[in-house]
């Protein structure tokens, strides 16, 4: 696969963690499959992955587990 941003070959599959929302509405989704360019770093999500993320967000109360998160302020 060729990167749409830099035009080079080198797209690899990997998994990432993304956060959505803030404070009490924070949702962290782990192991999201993405395609990533090893040359420029551009990240691609498939339509299927985007639909699944939206499904998870809509059903967050029944699908998620609560975990403590440490928060620090940069000073």
N, C-alpha and C positions, 0 to 999 in steps of 0.2 A: 504494500500500500504506500502511496506517495502522500506526503504531508501537504495539505492545502495551503499552509502558511509559508513554508520555506521551499517547497517543491522537491525535497530530498526524500529518498527511501530511508526507512528506519523506524517505522511505526511498530510499537511493541504493545502487547497486552499486559496490563497490571491492575492492581486493585488499590483504591484510595479510600480515605475517610473524609467525609464532608460534614460540615455543621450547617444547620438551617435555623434561623430565628435567634433570639437572645433571651437571657434571663430565664424566667419560668417557662418560656416557650421554646427553649433550646432543644433541638433534636439533632443527634449525631448518628449518622448512618455509616457503618463500617463495611469494608469489602465491596465497594462499588466498582464494577468492572469498567475500565476505560481503555482507550487506545491512546498511546502517548508517543510523540515524536522524540526519539533519542537525540536528535540534533538540536532542535529549537525549543523543545519542551511543551509544545502545543498539546492540549488534551482534548480528546473527542469522546463524547458519549453517544451511544446509539439511541435511536428513537425508542427501542424496547427498554433500554435502561432508564431513560427519562420518564417513560410511562410507569415503570416500577417504582421509581423514586416518588412520583406523585401519588401512587397508590399507598406507599408506606406512609407518606405525610398525611393522607386523608384518614388512615386507620391507625395513627400513631398510638392511641391509647390502648388498643387491643394487641398491637404487634410489638410494642417496645417494653424494655425492662429498665427499671430505674437504677442508675449508678451514680455514685458521688464523683464530682468533678472538682479538682483543685483549680482555683482561679487566682491569678496574680496580676498586679498592676505594674506596668513598666514605669520605672521611675529613675 
